[in-house]
Amino acid sequence: MNASQGSKTCQALNAYPVTVDSEEENNYLKALINSKYANTDDVRAFFIGFTDSDTEGAWVKHGTNDQMVFQDWGISEPSGGTRENCLAFYFPLDLKWVDIRCSIELRMICEMEALP
């Protein structure tokens, strides 16, 4: 699904697109993705819930003005200018982050608040 569809799917699950706020969380998500999809040729990337669609180069959590506090960009990323306003974990770059077109169809990782 594209980024908008993925976000709506997360909302339907009372969740939101995953945002990565620390190296620990980033490493956890990479390990989780690798454990399930490393040997799957049809999965190349997963959307992460950041966008710079409002202001080029100012990455914020999707649907908010909360700025990105942690980054794990691939070499020469972000690279897409105004064409690529969404962010994804990208297998060919060892799950480093890339900016990507929001209209491309990928998988979305959702997260929700922990239950008490």
N, CA, C and O atoms as CSV, one atom per row, in Angstrom:
chain,resi,resn,atom,element,x,y,z
A,1,MET,N,N,0.838,-1.176,0.000
A,1,MET,CA,C,0.000,0.000,0.000
A,1,MET,C,C,0.883,1.239,0.000
A,1,MET,O,O,2.040,1.175,0.416
A,2,ASN,N,N,0.354,2.357,-0.459
A,2,ASN,CA,C,1.129,3.595,-0.425
A,2,ASN,C,C,1.125,4.161,1.004
A,2,ASN,O,O,0.458,3.619,1.885
A,3,ALA,N,N,1.864,5.240,1.226
A,3,ALA,CA,C,2.011,5.775,2.584
A,3,ALA,C,C,0.676,6.219,3.176
A,3,ALA,O,O,0.418,5.988,4.358
A,4,SER,N,N,-0.167,6.846,2.378
A,4,SER,CA,C,-1.465,7.301,2.880
A,4,SER,C,C,-2.346,6.116,3.267
A,4,SER,O,O,-2.980,6.132,4.322
A,5,GLN,N,N,-2.386,5.098,2.426
A,5,GLN,CA,C,-3.168,3.899,2.737
A,5,GLN,C,C,-2.618,3.204,3.980
A,5,GLN,O,O,-3.382,2.727,4.820
A,6,GLY,N,N,-1.298,3.148,4.094
A,6,GLY,CA,C,-0.677,2.526,5.257
A,6,GLY,C,C,-1.026,3.258,6.539
A,6,GLY,O,O,-1.311,2.635,7.561
A,7,SER,N,N,-1.004,4.582,6.483
A,7,SER,CA,C,-1.363,5.386,7.648
A,7,SER,C,C,-2.808,5.137,8.053
A,7,SER,O,O,-3.104,5.014,9.241
A,8,LYS,N,N,-3.707,5.061,7.083
A,8,LYS,CA,C,-5.122,4.791,7.373
A,8,LYS,C,C,-5.307,3.397,7.962
A,8,LYS,O,O,-6.137,3.199,8.849
A,9,THR,N,N,-4.534,2.434,7.468
A,9,THR,CA,C,-4.607,1.082,8.013
A,9,THR,C,C,-4.156,1.078,9.466
A,9,THR,O,O,-4.789,0.442,10.309
A,10,CYS,N,N,-3.070,1.781,9.768
A,10,CYS,CA,C,-2.619,1.891,11.155
A,10,CYS,C,C,-3.712,2.510,12.022
A,10,CYS,O,O,-4.003,2.005,13.106
A,11,GLN,N,N,-4.318,3.596,11.554
A,11,GLN,CA,C,-5.366,4.268,12.324
A,11,GLN,C,C,-6.533,3.330,12.600
A,11,GLN,O,O,-7.112,3.360,13.686
A,12,ALA,N,N,-6.880,2.499,11.623
A,12,ALA,CA,C,-7.978,1.547,11.809
A,12,ALA,C,C,-7.645,0.522,12.899
A,12,ALA,O,O,-8.541,-0.084,13.486
A,13,LEU,N,N,-6.358,0.339,13.160
A,13,LEU,CA,C,-5.903,-0.580,14.208
A,13,LEU,C,C,-5.619,0.150,15.531
A,13,LEU,O,O,-5.012,-0.414,16.442
A,14,ASN,N,N,-6.070,1.420,15.621
A,14,ASN,CA,C,-5.779,2.272,16.778
A,14,ASN,C,C,-4.277,2.404,17.002
A,14,ASN,O,O,-3.794,2.369,18.133
A,15,ALA,N,N,-3.554,2.556,15.896
A,15,ALA,CA,C,-2.102,2.683,15.924
A,15,ALA,C,C,-1.706,3.823,14.990
A,15,ALA,O,O,-2.566,4.549,14.492
A,16,TYR,N,N,-0.417,3.978,14.757
A,16,TYR,CA,C,0.089,5.011,13.857
A,16,TYR,C,C,1.362,4.484,13.200
A,16,TYR,O,O,1.972,3.544,13.711
A,17,PRO,N,N,1.775,5.075,12.069
A,17,PRO,CA,C,3.004,4.613,11.415
A,17,PRO,C,C,4.184,4.733,12.376
A,17,PRO,O,O,4.340,5.744,13.061
A,18,VAL,N,N,5.009,3.694,12.417
A,18,VAL,CA,C,6.128,3.671,13.354
A,18,VAL,C,C,7.057,4.857,13.124
A,18,VAL,O,O,7.359,5.217,11.986
A,19,THR,N,N,7.502,5.452,14.214
A,19,THR,CA,C,8.544,6.469,14.169
A,19,THR,C,C,9.676,5.975,15.049
A,19,THR,O,O,9.443,5.330,16.072
A,20,VAL,N,N,10.885,6.275,14.656
A,20,VAL,CA,C,12.062,5.771,15.353
A,20,VAL,C,C,12.700,6.930,16.104
A,20,VAL,O,O,13.100,7.925,15.501
A,21,ASP,N,N,12.791,6.798,17.415
A,21,ASP,CA,C,13.281,7.885,18.257
A,21,ASP,C,C,14.641,7.621,18.887
A,21,ASP,O,O,15.180,8.489,19.574
A,22,SER,N,N,15.208,6.428,18.662
A,22,SER,CA,C,16.500,6.121,19.278
A,22,SER,C,C,17.212,5.031,18.491
A,22,SER,O,O,16.603,4.327,17.685
A,23,GLU,N,N,18.498,4.905,18.737
A,23,GLU,CA,C,19.283,3.841,18.102
A,23,GLU,C,C,18.787,2.472,18.555
A,23,GLU,O,O,18.751,1.530,17.763
A,24,GLU,N,N,18.407,2.360,19.823
A,24,GLU,CA,C,17.909,1.086,20.342
A,24,GLU,C,C,16.636,0.654,19.614
A,24,GLU,O,O,16.502,-0.504,19.218
A,25,GLU,N,N,15.713,1.584,19.444
A,25,GLU,CA,C,14.474,1.264,18.732
A,25,GLU,C,C,14.767,0.915,17.278
A,25,GLU,O,O,14.185,-0.022,16.731
A,26,ASN,N,N,15.662,1.660,16.657
A,26,ASN,CA,C,16.040,1.402,15.276
A,26,ASN,C,C,16.628,-0.007,15.130
A,26,ASN,O,O,16.259,-0.749,14.220
A,27,ASN,N,N,17.545,-0.365,16.036
A,27,ASN,CA,C,18.159,-1.690,15.987
A,27,ASN,C,C,17.137,-2.794,16.229
A,27,ASN,O,O,17.195,-3.847,15.594
A,28,TYR,N,N,16.200,-2.554,17.149
A,28,TYR,CA,C,15.136,-3.532,17.414
A,28,TYR,C,C,14.295,-3.764,16.158
A,28,TYR,O,O,14.024,-4.907,15.791
A,29,LEU,N,N,13.884,-2.680,15.505
A,29,LEU,CA,C,13.058,-2.810,14.307
A,29,LEU,C,C,13.821,-3.499,13.174
A,29,LEU,O,O,13.260,-4.335,12.466
A,30,LYS,N,N,15.086,-3.154,13.003
A,30,LYS,CA,C,15.900,-3.817,11.971
A,30,LYS,C,C,15.996,-5.320,12.235
A,30,LYS,O,O,15.858,-6.125,11.314
A,31,ALA,N,N,16.233,-5.694,13.495
A,31,ALA,CA,C,16.328,-7.114,13.843
A,31,ALA,C,C,15.001,-7.819,13.585
A,31,ALA,O,O,14.982,-8.937,13.070
A,32,LEU,N,N,13.900,-7.176,13.937
A,32,LEU,CA,C,12.575,-7.750,13.709
A,32,LEU,C,C,12.324,-7.944,12.215
A,32,LEU,O,O,11.870,-9.005,11.788
A,33,ILE,N,N,12.619,-6.920,11.432
A,33,ILE,CA,C,12.428,-7.017,9.979
A,33,ILE,C,C,13.315,-8.122,9.406
A,33,ILE,O,O,12.852,-8.944,8.614
A,34,ASN,N,N,14.579,-8.143,9.802
A,34,ASN,CA,C,15.495,-9.173,9.295
A,34,ASN,C,C,15.038,-10.579,9.662
A,34,ASN,O,O,15.166,-11.501,8.856
A,35,SER,N,N,14.506,-10.752,10.870
A,35,SER,CA,C,14.090,-12.080,11.307
A,35,SER,C,C,12.909,-12.611,10.498
A,35,SER,O,O,12.742,-13.823,10.365
A,36,LYS,N,N,12.101,-11.720,9.965
A,36,LYS,CA,C,10.908,-12.147,9.227
A,36,LYS,C,C,11.046,-12.058,7.711
A,36,LYS,O,O,10.393,-12.814,6.992
A,37,TYR,N,N,11.886,-11.148,7.210
A,37,TYR,CA,C,11.875,-10.869,5.778
A,37,TYR,C,C,13.231,-10.917,5.082
A,37,TYR,O,O,13.294,-10.658,3.880
A,38,ALA,N,N,14.312,-11.235,5.779
A,38,ALA,CA,C,15.641,-11.189,5.169
A,38,ALA,C,C,15.767,-12.115,3.960
A,38,ALA,O,O,16.514,-11.805,3.032
A,39,ASN,N,N,15.069,-13.220,3.948
A,39,ASN,CA,C,15.162,-14.175,2.838
A,39,ASN,C,C,13.966,-14.103,1.904
A,39,ASN,O,O,13.667,-15.068,1.201
A,40,THR,N,N,13.288,-12.979,1.891
A,40,THR,CA,C,12.110,-12.790,1.050
A,40,THR,C,C,12.442,-11.778,-0.036
A,40,THR,O,O,12.672,-10.605,0.257
A,41,ASP,N,N,12.469,-12.218,-1.272
A,41,ASP,CA,C,12.860,-11.340,-2.381
A,41,ASP,C,C,11.827,-10.272,-2.721
A,41,ASP,O,O,12.177,-9.259,-3.326
A,42,ASP,N,N,10.561,-10.471,-2.349
A,42,ASP,CA,C,9.521,-9.524,-2.752
A,42,ASP,C,C,9.371,-8.343,-1.796
A,42,ASP,O,O,8.586,-7.436,-2.073
A,43,VAL,N,N,10.099,-8.328,-0.683
A,43,VAL,CA,C,10.024,-7.220,0.267
A,43,VAL,C,C,11.348,-6.469,0.238
A,43,VAL,O,O,12.383,-7.013,0.622
A,44,ARG,N,N,11.315,-5.208,-0.221
A,44,ARG,CA,C,12.544,-4.433,-0.336
A,44,ARG,C,C,12.605,-3.256,0.624
A,44,ARG,O,O,13.688,-2.743,0.905
A,45,ALA,N,N,11.443,-2.819,1.136
A,45,ALA,CA,C,11.436,-1.630,1.984
A,45,ALA,C,C,10.159,-1.589,2.828
A,45,ALA,O,O,9.150,-2.216,2.505
A,46,PHE,N,N,10.246,-0.821,3.928
A,46,PHE,CA,C,9.109,-0.603,4.821
A,46,PHE,C,C,9.020,0.886,5.127
A,46,PHE,O,O,10.015,1.513,5.490
A,47,PHE,N,N,7.825,1.448,4.978
A,47,PHE,CA,C,7.631,2.849,5.340
A,47,PHE,C,C,7.884,3.071,6.829
A,47,PHE,O,O,7.570,2.220,7.662
A,48,ILE,N,N,8.459,4.231,7.145
A,48,ILE,CA,C,8.605,4.730,8.505
A,48,ILE,C,C,7.789,6.027,8.553
A,48,ILE,O,O,7.725,6.738,7.550
A,49,GLY,N,N,7.176,6.348,9.669
A,49,GLY,CA,C,6.221,7.448,9.753
A,49,GLY,C,C,6.780,8.853,9.810
A,49,GLY,O,O,6.366,9.642,10.660
A,50,PHE,N,N,7.719,9.193,8.922
A,50,PHE,CA,C,8.232,10.559,8.820
A,50,PHE,C,C,7.992,11.084,7.413
A,50,PHE,O,O,7.961,10.316,6.451
A,51,THR,N,N,7.822,12.407,7.299
A,51,THR,CA,C,7.634,13.041,5.999
A,51,THR,C,C,8.270,14.428,6.002
A,51,THR,O,O,8.400,15.069,7.045
A,52,ASP,N,N,8.662,14.872,4.814
A,52,ASP,CA,C,9.102,16.269,4.669
A,52,ASP,C,C,8.264,16.947,3.586
A,52,ASP,O,O,8.743,17.838,2.883
A,53,SER,N,N,7.009,16.515,3.460
A,53,SER,CA,C,6.140,17.046,2.405
A,53,SER,C,C,5.759,18.505,2.617
A,53,SER,O,O,5.502,19.209,1.641
A,54,ASP,N,N,5.714,18.983,3.853
A,54,ASP,CA,C,5.371,20.387,4.101
A,54,ASP,C,C,6.549,21.318,3.838
A,54,ASP,O,O,6.391,22.362,3.204
A,55,THR,N,N,7.732,20.940,4.325
A,55,THR,CA,C,8.948,21.743,4.139
A,55,THR,C,C,10.075,20.802,3.765
A,55,THR,O,O,10.479,19.961,4.568
A,56,GLU,N,N,10.585,20.938,2.555
A,56,GLU,CA,C,11.640,20.062,2.066
A,56,GLU,C,C,12.832,20.068,3.021
A,56,GLU,O,O,13.371,21.122,3.360
A,57,GLY,N,N,13.235,18.857,3.452
A,57,GLY,CA,C,14.382,18.703,4.331
A,57,GLY,C,C,14.067,18.782,5.812
A,57,GLY,O,O,14.934,18.493,6.637
A,58,ALA,N,N,12.842,19.169,6.176
A,58,ALA,CA,C,12.430,19.241,7.579
A,58,ALA,C,C,11.550,18.022,7.870
A,58,ALA,O,O,10.333,18.065,7.691
A,59,TRP,N,N,12.173,16.950,8.314
A,59,TRP,CA,C,11.474,15.682,8.533
A,59,TRP,C,C,10.728,15.704,9.859
A,59,TRP,O,O,11.317,15.956,10.910
A,60,VAL,N,N,9.420,15.438,9.799
A,60,VAL,CA,C,8.555,15.420,10.978
A,60,VAL,C,C,7.748,14.132,11.009
A,60,VAL,O,O,7.566,13.470,9.987
A,61,LYS,N,N,7.268,13.789,12.200
A,61,LYS,CA,C,6.389,12.628,12.317
A,61,LYS,C,C,5.119,12.888,11.518
A,61,LYS,O,O,4.527,13.965,11.600
A,62,HIS,N,N,4.715,11.897,10.753
A,62,HIS,CA,C,3.533,12.008,9.895
A,62,HIS,C,C,2.332,12.510,10.695
A,62,HIS,O,O,2.009,11.961,11.748
A,63,GLY,N,N,1.677,13.547,10.196
A,63,GLY,CA,C,0.478,14.084,10.820
A,63,GLY,C,C,0.731,15.029,11.980
A,63,GLY,O,O,-0.214,15.462,12.640
A,64,THR,N,N,2.011,15.361,12.246
A,64,THR,CA,C,2.340,16.260,13.356
A,64,THR,C,C,3.411,17.252,12.896
A,64,THR,O,O,3.826,17.253,11.737
A,65,ASN,N,N,3.842,18.087,13.828
A,65,ASN,CA,C,4.995,18.959,13.597
A,65,ASN,C,C,6.194,18.519,14.431
A,65,ASN,O,O,7.169,19.260,14.557
A,66,ASP,N,N,6.125,17.304,15.008
A,66,ASP,CA,C,7.200,16.777,15.851
A,66,ASP,C,C,8.392,16.395,14.987
A,66,ASP,O,O,8.292,15.514,14.133
A,67,GLN,N,N,9.523,17.061,15.212
A,67,GLN,CA,C,10.703,16.830,14.391
A,67,GLN,C,C,11.374,15.495,14.709
A,67,GLN,O,O,11.266,14.969,15.817
A,68,MET,N,N,12.061,14.972,13.713
A,68,MET,CA,C,12.838,13.754,13.847
A,68,MET,C,C,13.964,14.005,14.854
A,68,MET,O,O,14.653,15.022,14.776
A,69,VAL,N,N,14.149,13.069,15.808
A,69,VAL,CA,C,15.206,13.237,16.803
A,69,VAL,C,C,16.355,12.248,16.594
A,69,VAL,O,O,17.440,12.451,17.139
A,70,PHE,N,N,16.143,11.205,15.833
A,70,PHE,CA,C,17.158,10.200,15.534
A,70,PHE,C,C,17.160,9.984,14.031
A,70,PHE,O,O,16.110,10.056,13.394
A,71,GLN,N,N,18.333,9.719,13.456
A,71,GLN,CA,C,18.442,9.478,12.014
A,71,GLN,C,C,19.365,8.301,11.740
A,71,GLN,O,O,20.332,8.075,12.468
A,72,ASP,N,N,19.058,7.550,10.680
A,72,ASP,CA,C,19.920,6.453,10.259
A,72,ASP,C,C,19.918,6.382,8.728
A,72,ASP,O,O,19.618,5.344,8.138
A,73,TRP,N,N,20.258,7.505,8.106
A,73,TRP,CA,C,20.221,7.612,6.650
A,73,TRP,C,C,21.271,6.726,5.983
A,73,TRP,O,O,22.369,6.532,6.504
A,74,GLY,N,N,20.907,6.200,4.826
A,74,GLY,CA,C,21.862,5.516,3.976
A,74,GLY,C,C,22.804,6.531,3.353
A,74,GLY,O,O,22.557,7.736,3.413
A,75,ILE,N,N,23.881,6.043,2.755
A,75,ILE,CA,C,24.846,6.913,2.082
A,75,ILE,C,C,24.133,7.707,0.993
A,75,ILE,O,O,23.350,7.153,0.220
A,76,SER,N,N,24.410,9.008,0.938
A,76,SER,CA,C,23.833,9.939,-0.048
A,76,SER,C,C,22.334,10.143,0.119
A,76,SER,O,O,21.670,10.606,-0.808
A,77,GLU,N,N,21.799,9.811,1.266
A,77,GLU,CA,C,20.378,10.016,1.542
A,77,GLU,C,C,20.228,11.121,2.585
A,77,GLU,O,O,21.125,11.317,3.404
A,78,PRO,N,N,19.128,11.831,2.568
A,78,PRO,CA,C,18.033,11.782,1.595
A,78,PRO,C,C,18.470,12.383,0.258
A,78,PRO,O,O,19.290,13.300,0.208
A,79,SER,N,N,17.908,11.850,-0.806
A,79,SER,CA,C,18.388,12.226,-2.134
A,79,SER,C,C,17.301,12.646,-3.114
A,79,SER,O,O,17.619,13.120,-4.204
A,80,GLY,N,N,16.043,12.489,-2.766
A,80,GLY,CA,C,14.977,12.651,-3.749
A,80,GLY,C,C,14.393,14.034,-3.901
A,80,GLY,O,O,13.516,14.235,-4.741
A,81,GLY,N,N,14.848,15.000,-3.113
A,81,GLY,CA,C,14.277,16.339,-3.222
A,81,GLY,C,C,12.778,16.311,-3.004
A,81,GLY,O,O,12.281,15.550,-2.173
A,82,THR,N,N,12.059,17.132,-3.742
A,82,THR,CA,C,10.615,17.248,-3.546
A,82,THR,C,C,9.842,16.061,-4.117
A,82,THR,O,O,8.634,15.962,-3.901
A,83,ARG,N,N,10.500,15.166,-4.832
A,83,ARG,CA,C,9.826,13.982,-5.385
A,83,ARG,C,C,9.646,12.888,-4.343
A,83,ARG,O,O,8.717,12.086,-4.438
A,84,GLU,N,N,10.526,12.851,-3.349
A,84,GLU,CA,C,10.523,11.763,-2.376
A,84,GLU,C,C,10.342,12.332,-0.970
A,84,GLU,O,O,11.295,12.796,-0.344
A,85,ASN,N,N,9.096,12.286,-0.488
A,85,ASN,CA,C,8.751,12.930,0.772
A,85,ASN,C,C,8.378,11.968,1.891
A,85,ASN,O,O,7.893,12.388,2.942
A,86,CYS,N,N,8.601,10.691,1.666
A,86,CYS,CA,C,8.371,9.704,2.717
A,86,CYS,C,C,9.685,9.000,3.010
A,86,CYS,O,O,10.663,9.159,2.280
A,87,LEU,N,N,9.700,8.231,4.072
A,87,LEU,CA,C,10.923,7.604,4.541
A,87,LEU,C,C,10.696,6.109,4.691
A,87,LEU,O,O,9.599,5.670,5.036
A,88,ALA,N,N,11.753,5.321,4.427
A,88,ALA,CA,C,11.618,3.866,4.518
A,88,ALA,C,C,12.915,3.207,4.965
A,88,ALA,O,O,14.008,3.707,4.696
A,89,PHE,N,N,12.775,2.065,5.658
A,89,PHE,CA,C,13.882,1.142,5.843
A,89,PHE,C,C,14.095,0.482,4.479
A,89,PHE,O,O,13.120,0.096,3.834
A,90,TYR,N,N,15.331,0.345,4.028
A,90,TYR,CA,C,15.594,-0.154,2.675
A,90,TYR,C,C,16.580,-1.321,2.715
A,90,TYR,O,O,17.743,-1.142,3.076
A,91,PHE,N,N,16.111,-2.525,2.341
A,91,PHE,CA,C,16.941,-3.723,2.399
A,91,PHE,C,C,18.261,-3.609,1.636
A,91,PHE,O,O,19.299,-3.984,2.182
A,92,PRO,N,N,18.266,-3.103,0.383
A,92,PRO,CA,C,19.548,-3.054,-0.341
A,92,PRO,C,C,20.624,-2.204,0.344
A,92,PRO,O,O,21.801,-2.324,0.004
A,93,LEU,N,N,20.248,-1.356,1.292
A,93,LEU,CA,C,21.222,-0.560,2.052
A,93,LEU,C,C,21.291,-1.016,3.511
A,93,LEU,O,O,21.494,-0.203,4.413
A,94,ASP,N,N,21.121,-2.318,3.735
A,94,ASP,CA,C,21.190,-2.892,5.072
A,94,ASP,C,C,20.188,-2.237,6.022
A,94,ASP,O,O,20.488,-2.002,7.193
A,95,LEU,N,N,19.016,-1.952,5.508
A,95,LEU,CA,C,17.911,-1.334,6.246
A,95,LEU,C,C,18.227,0.065,6.755
A,95,LEU,O,O,17.612,0.535,7.713
A,96,LYS,N,N,19.180,0.729,6.120
A,96,LYS,CA,C,19.386,2.151,6.379
A,96,LYS,C,C,18.178,2.887,5.816
A,96,LYS,O,O,17.409,2.326,5.035
A,97,TRP,N,N,18.014,4.141,6.213
A,97,TRP,CA,C,16.859,4.924,5.786
A,97,TRP,C,C,17.097,5.573,4.432
A,97,TRP,O,O,18.206,6.000,4.110
A,98,VAL,N,N,16.025,5.637,3.647
A,98,VAL,CA,C,16.031,6.351,2.368
A,98,VAL,C,C,14.771,7.194,2.287
A,98,VAL,O,O,13.737,6.852,2.862
A,99,ASP,N,N,14.875,8.309,1.558
A,99,ASP,CA,C,13.638,9.010,1.240
A,99,ASP,C,C,13.090,8.370,-0.024
A,99,ASP,O,O,13.847,7.929,-0.890
A,100,ILE,N,N,11.780,8.323,-0.119
A,100,ILE,CA,C,11.120,7.562,-1.170
A,100,ILE,C,C,9.797,8.229,-1.518
A,100,ILE,O,O,9.226,8.946,-0.696
A,101,ARG,N,N,9.315,8.001,-2.713
A,101,ARG,CA,C,8.010,8.554,-3.090
A,101,ARG,C,C,6.914,7.973,-2.205
A,101,ARG,O,O,6.898,6.773,-1.932
A,102,CYS,N,N,6.015,8.814,-1.768
A,102,CYS,CA,C,4.913,8.381,-0.903
A,102,CYS,C,C,3.900,7.523,-1.658
A,102,CYS,O,O,3.128,6.788,-1.042
A,103,SER,N,N,3.898,7.613,-2.969
A,103,SER,CA,C,2.918,6.884,-3.779
A,103,SER,C,C,3.334,5.452,-4.076
A,103,SER,O,O,2.514,4.653,-4.529
A,104,ILE,N,N,4.597,5.113,-3.827
A,104,ILE,CA,C,5.066,3.755,-4.084
A,104,ILE,C,C,4.372,2.804,-3.113
A,104,ILE,O,O,4.000,3.205,-2.010
A,105,GLU,N,N,4.196,1.552,-3.516
A,105,GLU,CA,C,3.522,0.586,-2.650
A,105,GLU,C,C,4.547,-0.253,-1.902
A,105,GLU,O,O,5.332,-0.992,-2.497
A,106,LEU,N,N,4.518,-0.117,-0.575
A,106,LEU,CA,C,5.403,-0.842,0.329
A,106,LEU,C,C,4.588,-1.377,1.495
A,106,LEU,O,O,3.372,-1.196,1.554
A,107,ARG,N,N,5.251,-2.015,2.392
A,107,ARG,CA,C,4.629,-2.404,3.660
A,107,ARG,C,C,4.789,-1.254,4.646
A,107,ARG,O,O,5.710,-0.445,4.534
A,108,MET,N,N,3.885,-1.194,5.604
A,108,MET,CA,C,3.922,-0.161,6.647
A,108,MET,C,C,4.038,-0.857,7.994
A,108,MET,O,O,3.355,-1.851,8.243
A,109,ILE,N,N,4.892,-0.346,8.856
A,109,ILE,CA,C,4.983,-0.844,10.220
A,109,ILE,C,C,4.176,0.110,11.096
A,109,ILE,O,O,4.399,1.320,11.087
A,110,CYS,N,N,3.234,-0.456,11.853
A,110,CYS,CA,C,2.412,0.353,12.767
A,110,CYS,C,C,2.903,0.152,14.188
A,110,CYS,O,O,3.441,-0.899,14.534
A,111,GLU,N,N,2.708,1.180,15.007
A,111,GLU,CA,C,2.998,1.056,16.435
A,111,GLU,C,C,1.844,1.660,17.224
A,111,GLU,O,O,1.094,2.499,16.726
A,112,MET,N,N,1.727,1.210,18.460
A,112,MET,CA,C,0.681,1.755,19.337
A,112,MET,C,C,1.243,1.942,20.724
A,112,MET,O,O,2.288,1.391,21.069
A,113,GLU,N,N,0.545,2.717,21.507
A,113,GLU,CA,C,0.955,2.943,22.894
A,113,GLU,C,C,0.867,1.625,23.663
A,113,GLU,O,O,-0.022,0.810,23.418
A,114,ALA,N,N,1.785,1.430,24.580
A,114,ALA,CA,C,1.778,0.222,25.410
A,114,ALA,C,C,0.545,0.214,26.302
A,114,ALA,O,O,0.116,1.253,26.805
A,115,LEU,N,N,0.000,-0.944,26.483
A,115,LEU,CA,C,-1.145,-1.085,27.373
A,115,LEU,C,C,-0.663,-1.043,28.814
A,115,LEU,O,O,0.418,-1.542,29.125
A,116,PRO,N,N,-1.469,-0.442,29.701
A,116,PRO,CA,C,-1.049,-0.367,31.127
A,116,PRO,C,C,-1.020,-1.732,31.786
A,116,PRO,O,O,-0.692,-1.840,32.968
